[in-house]
């Protein structure tokens, strides 16, 4: 029985090591998401940190600030959602679909 336990512990340590490497890779992985037909572009990383926001000057209308705000909000929320999905999918490949609480 202890032989099986040692093997299980070894596998857990290997998975932990792979997860640690993957987390570092995901922290620097970037993706770009757009909204409003490309009028708003947001670059985000695997930590869900906004790296860059690009706003096309054509969508800047001083008389309709609420539209610009909505476009930025939509793009930001979409970027965060897609970044989380990217991290979740990458982690699932390492964990074999095993949900490890507090991991991501």
N, C-alpha and C positions, 0 to 999 in steps of 0.2 A: 504494500500500500504506500509506503514512503517513497518508493521509486516513482509511482504515478504522481504523487504530490510534488516531487522534485521536478518532474517533467512539466507539470502544470505551472509551477512557479517560473521555470525557465521560459516557457511560452509567454507568460504574462510579462516578464521582464523584456523580452524581445518586442512584444507589442508596445509596451510603454516607450521603448527606445524609438521605434518607428513613429509613434504618435508625436513624440517630442521633436523629431526631425521634421515631420510634416507640419507641425504647428509653426515652426520657424520659417518654413517655406511659404506657408499661407500668409504669414504676417507681412511678407514683402510682395506677394502676388497682387497684381493690380488688374482691375477691369474697368471698362467705361460703359456707362449706361446713358441713354438719352431720352428726352421727353419732348413732346410738342413737335414731332417730326424732325428732331435733331436740333431744335432751337436752344435747348438746354442740354449740356453734357456734363456728367459728373464722373470723375475718376475716384475710385474707392479701392481700399486694400482689404485683405483678409481679416483685419482687426476691426472692420467697419468704420475706418477713419476716412473721412472725406479728404482727398489729396488735392483735388482741383475742381473748380466749377467754371464752366464756360457758358456764357450767355450771348447768343446772337443778338446783335444790336437791333435787328428788325423786330424783335419781340419786346423791346423796351419802349413802352408807351406811357409817358408820365400821367396821362389821363386814365389809364387802366392798370394801375399797380397790382390790383388783386389778381389779374390774369397771370402776371409774371410770378407773383407769390405762389399761385397754384401750380404753375409749371415747375418751379424750383422744388416745391414740396413733393410733387408727384415723382420727379426724377430722383430726389434724395431717398424717398421711401422705397422706390424700385431698386436703387443701387444697394441699399442696406439689405433688402430681401434677397437680391441675387448674390450678394457677397456671402450672406449666411448660408444660402443653398450651396454655393461653391465649397465652403468649408465643410458643411455637413456631408456632401457627396464625397469629398476627398477623405474625410475621416471614416466614412462607411466602408470605403475600399480597404483601409488599413485594419479596421476592427471586424471586418466581415459582416457588417450590419448589426453588430452587437452594440446596444445602446449603453454607453458608459456614463452614468450620471456625473454632471459637473465637468465633463471633458470639453464640451463645445456647445 
